[in-house]
Amino acid sequence: MAKPKSTEPERRGDLETLDKPKVTRPPLYEVLLHNDDYTTQEFVVYVLQRYFHHDAESARQIMLHVHTKGIGVAGVFTRDLAETKVHMVTEFAREHEMPLKCSMRKQS
């Protein structure tokens, strides 16, 4: 006759193991900066440092990529944070009369 199944957790060494639900990571989104003919390079570098916490050299490299390729990734975040960054950068650019476009896309 089979033993009834115990309701207590199985013990492995000093750790108890329980069936845990699988948790999936939330999708990530890239925050993008778009090149235009008016926004200054210095302004873009400042935005990258202030809102995306890049050091001066990495901000300069990203700015040059945006300038030469037309678009570049400023950072990668969860959806809520990416939306907030896009909003903050857009508002800051408008306050300083810069047409800098900032958008986001789901990371592939």
Sequence and secondary structure as in RCSB ss.txt:
>XXXX:A:sequence
MAKPKSTEPERRGDLETLDKPKVTRPPLYEVLLHNDDYTTQEFVVYVLQRYFHHDAESARQIMLHVHTKGIGVAG
VFTRDLAETKVHMVTEFAREHEMPLKCSMRKQS
>XXXX:A:secstr
       S EEETTEEE          EEEEEEE  SSS HHHHHHHHHHHH   HHHHHHHHHHHHHHSEEEEE
EEEHHHHHHHHHHHHHHHHHTT   EEEEEE  
